Each structure stands twice: as C-alpha cells, then as structure tokens.
C-alpha cells in the first residue's frame, strides 16, 4: 500500500491512469529509464504547493492497488451493449476503446492509430493497430471491431446516425453515417472492444461481467456487488503496467465507505458526493478532484407567456440566487 499515511480519493479517470502507470507496495528497484514519469493532472484540495522544488516521483514496481468503488456496476462492464453510461469503470484497465478522448478536445490513438473523416462527413475511416491480442489469445483486427460496432448498432447504443461498419481490409474499418454530427466520431471512437470469440462462445450475459479485452490488465475474478480483481497482463501491446494487480471492492453505503478508508482497507476511493469528500478531507486523507461536467438552468426568454421573457425578471432571478451560499452548503 502507499507508504504515506494519506490515501488517495480519485475519480474514475485518475484511477485508470494510476492503475496503469503507478504502483503501490513495498520499495523495489528503480524501473528502467525508458519507462515514463507519472503525472497526474488533478486539482488538489490541500494547500497550495510550496515554491521549493521537489524531487521527481520515481514509480515503484509491483504491489496491488486497492480501490473502493462507491457503487457496483448496474448492468455490466465487459461487453459494450450491456454497459450503461459510465458503468464500465471496474474493468477499464482491461478494456480499450478505438481512441481516447482528450480532456480539452481531440483524440489520442489506442486500438486505432489514426482516423479520417470523409469530405462529405458521411463516413469515418479508422486505421487499426496491428499485432494486438485479446486476453484469450485471439487476434484484434477489423472483423473484431465490426463485430462490436454492429452489436452496438443493434442494441441502439449509438442512436440512429451510425448506420454500419464496413471492413476495408484487416486493419481498416469504415463507419457509415446518416448525416454529419460533431459527436459521431467520439461516439464510435469510445467504443470498448471485446473479444468476439469470447462473446460468441460464452454468450452476451457472460461477457457483460467477464471483460476479455486488450488492456494492460486481465480480469481474473468477479464477485457481483462485492469485488473484482485484475492482474497485469504481460502480453499487452504497449507499456507494461507497474502494478501486479488491481482489486476493486464495491461499498455502496457512504458511511461504510468512509470507515473502510479510515481503517486503511483501501488505497484509493471514488465518490461524487461532496459530503463524503469533505469528511475524508477532515480525516486527513488527500483529495484529488476532476471536473465532471456542468448542469445549466436555461430560462425560457423567447416565449412571451413566460415570466422570464421580461429581462427584469431574469435579472432579479440572477440577483436572488446566492450562489456562494449554495456552493458552501451543498458543496461542503
């Protein structure tokens, strides 16, 4: 476990980053210089860092990262058509998408090394990475992508704009669109790709809770609503993970989650509740924050029958809402 007495409370994106690149456990030899430094793009709730320079973080090799998840996956995590929203989080280190969306826009290569949108905006061509294997030893290729994309279309996961996936050759697929939409690229690029052989052999319900992907970690066990274990997969095509394993424990009860972290039962936890974050901060645990989106209240200012048609009412509403008080009270 982490040597410092502080634990990390991290949101989903940070957990995946730490799981793949960082490690916990007892000290061990310094990894080769070719391995990348670990940087965590977060905003800490602790005091501002000192201007005094600090030595670079040296990753440790080995150990198991113990994550306490605040909620179990509702539907599944290993098969795209069964994943609801962001419920694939427990198996993120095992499953990979075609491309990763950058936080500030754009995409980075993953299972696809490049993409091209046609001049008319009605098709997207992905160039796929070659020499990649699924955890069951089968090949990742264009047919595997088509299998997954076709299943997503059939399940209605994309909406009506994604029409089909055509195989151009063994490492190229073309996605056909009904019309150009600026979200179409991200919709398809973010699809996690599961082994067609594993799905066809065992069935979709089995695949929903058994992640057979191409990621740096391989799922080895799962107890529904209790625990999931992933172990480093040395057959990974990219940078090998520093960790030996990742264990995720599901604790839905907020107070039990807090007590577990205070007792040292987990190295990291995840919560979207401001009260939980506040209490763990007060307990001396380190909090890393990640932007999770926004919610907007749109007033109907174009309907003459709406009170908000009058600009004075809109201004009065703006002045009447004490935003600072809401943040301090509801955001702790």
N, C-alpha and C positions, 0 to 999 in steps of 0.2 A: 504494500500500500504506500501512499505518498508519505515521505519522511516528515514533512511539516505537519503540525497539528491541525492546520486548516484543511478543510476539504473543499472540493470544487463543486459548485452548483452550476451546471451548464445546460443551455438549451440544446435542442436537437442537433443543429449544425455543428456546434462546438464539440459535442460528444463524438460525432463521426470523425472530426479532424483529429482529436486527441486519441481516439481509438486506433486510428490507422497509423499515426506517426509518433505518438508519445508512448511512454511506458511508465509503469509503476513497479514497485517491488524493491528488493534489496539491491545494493550497488553492484555493478558489474562493469567489465571493461568498456572503455570508451569505444563507440562504434567507429567504423572507418570514416575517413574524412569525406568520402563521396556521398554519405548519407546527408540529407538536407537538414538545416536547422529547423526547429519547430517555432512557428509564430502563431499566436492566437489573436485574431482580430476582434477584440472584445472591449467593452467599456466596463471597468471595474467600479464597484460601489464603494471601494475603500478609498482612503485619502489619496490625493494626487501623488504620483511618484516623485522621489527626490531627484534633484538635478544631478546628483552624484552618479557617475556611470557604474553599471553593474556588470559582472561577468556574464558572458553568453551562456544560455542554458545548454547543457550537454545531455542529450537524450540517454536514457538508460534502456538496456535491452532486457527483455523478459518480464515476467510477472503477469498478474491478472488484474484488469481494471474492473472494479465492481460498481455497476451503475444501478441506482434505484430509480425506476421509472414510476412516475406518479399515476399512470393509468395503463392498463393492459391493452393490446390491440383489439379493437372491437370485432373485426372481421377476418383479417389476415395480413400477412406481411411478405409472403414468398411468391405470390402469383398476382400479377398486375390487375386482372379483372376482379379479384377478391379484395384488393386494397381500397379502403375508403379514406379519401383525403390523405392526411399525413400519417396514417396508421401503420405504415411500413417501417417506422423508426427502429423497432428492436433488431431488425435484420439488415439495416442499412450497410453495415460493414461487409455483408455477404452478397448484396445485390448491387448491380451497377446499371446506370442509365446509358443511353447513347452519348449524351453530353451533359455537363454540369452547367447550370445557370450561374453566372457571376452575380454577386450581391448588388453591384452597381450597373448591371447590364452586360449583355454579351454572353458568350458560351465558351467553355473550355472542353477540349477533347476528353473523351473517356473511352467507351467502346467504339464510338465513331471518331475518326481523326479529322474529319472535315465535313462541311455541308455546303450546298449551293442551292439557292432559290432561283427558279426559272424566271425569265424576263417578264412573263405574264403573271407571275405569282401563283400559278396553279399547281406547282409541284416542287417538292424539296428532295434533293438527292443527297444521301448520306454515304460517305466513304468509310468503310468499317475497318477496324484494327484487325490485323491478321495474326495468326499464331496463338490465339486466345482459347483457353479451355474452360469448360464449366467444371464445377466441383465434382461431377460424376465422370469426368474424363472425356466427355463428348466435345465436339468442336463448336465454337461460336462462329457463325457465318451469316450470310444474308438470309438463308432459309430460316434460321433461328429468329432473326429479327421479324421476318414476315409472320411467323407463327405467333409471336407475341403481339404484334400490332394488329393482326387480323382478329385475335381474341379480344383485344381492347375495343375494336370497332364493333364486333358482335355484341359485346356486353354494354355498349352505349357509353363507354367511358370518355370518349373524345367529343361527343356531340355529333352533329350531322355534317360538319365541314370536312372531316377526314374521311375520304372515300375508300382508299385502298392502299395497299403496299405491294409494289411490284419488284421482283428480283431482276436486277440488270445483269449481274454476274455474282460470283461467290463472295465478293466483298463490297458490293454496291446495291443499295435499295433506293427506290423512288416512291415517295409518298404523294398521292394524288389528292388535290383539294377541290372542293366545290367552288370556293372563292378565296381570295386572299384575305387573311385576318392576321393581325400582328401577334396574336397569341398562338398561332398554329405551330410555328417552329418549336416554341418552348413546350407545347403540349406533347408533341411526339418525342422531342429530344429527351424529355424527362422520364420516358417510359423505362422501367426496370426490366431487364431481360432475364428470363428464367430458362432453364434447360428444357427444350421441347421433349426430349427423351424421358426426363423425369416426370413431366406433367402427363404425357401420354401413357406412361407405364403405371403410374400410381393414381391418376385422377386429379381433378382440379381442387377438390376439397382437401386432399392430402397436400397438394402443392401450396395451398393457402397458408399452411403453418409449417412447411418444410422448405426453407429457402435454398434452392440449388441454383446459385448464380455464378458469377465470375469474380467476385470481390476478393480482397486480401484476407478475409476471414471466412471460415466454413462453419455452418451450423452443425452442432453435434448432438444437441438435445433441446427439448422444449417441454415444459410442464405448463399447460394452459392456465393463465391468470396467476402463475407462480414464478416461473423462472425460465430464462433462455440462456444457452451457453454457445459461444462461438469461439473457435480456435484458429490460430494463424494457419493460413494455407500457403505452403511453400511453393505451390505451383502457380502462384499469381504472376501475371504477365508484367506487372510494374514493380515499383518499390515495395520490398517485403516489409511487413509490419514489424515494429519493435516489440509489441506485446506478444505474450504467449497466448492469451485468451481474453475474452470479454464476457463477463457474466452480468446479465440483466435481471433484476428482481422487480416484480410488479407490486407496488404498495399503493392502493387507491385511497386509503384513509389518510388524510392530511396529517393528523397528529402522530400516527404510527410512522409515517414517512419522516417526520421531524425527529422523533425519538431514535429511529434507526440511524439517521445521520449523526446525531449527537453521540450515540454509543459507538460509532466507528464501524458500523455494519456495512457502510458503503463508502467508496472513494469519491463518488460524484452522484448528483441527483439532478432532477429536471422538474421544473414547476412553472406554470403560467400564472400562479396565484401570488399576488403581491404580498399577502399576509404571510404566506409560507416563506417567501424570500426575506421579508422583514425579520421574522423570528429567527431564522437561521443566521442572518447577519448579526443580530443581537447576541447570538450564542458564540460568536467569534469565527464563524465559517466565512470563507471568501466567496463572494458572489460575482459571477461574470454575466453580463447582460447582452442580449442580442435583440436587435429590432425585429419585431414580429408583425409589422403591418399597422394599419390605422383604420379607424372607423369614422365616417363622416356623417353629419346630420345635414341633409340637403333640404333647405326650406323652399316651399313652393311659391316662388316670387313672380311667376308668369300667369297664374290663374287670378283673374280679377275678383273671384269669390273667396279667395284665400286671405286671411288676415295678414299674411306675410307679403302680400302684393304691395302693401304700404311700406316704403323704405323705413319709415319711423318705427314701425313695429319690429322690423328686422334689427334696427339699431338698438332698440330697447331690449330685445332678447339678448343681444351680444353683451350689453352692459349688465343685464340681470344675472347672467351665469357667472358665478365666482369660480373660475377655472382653477385657480391656485388652491382653493379650499378643497375642491373635488380631488385634485391630484394628491394632496396631503392626506386626505381622509381615506379615499378608496385605494390610493396607491401606496399608503403607509410610508 
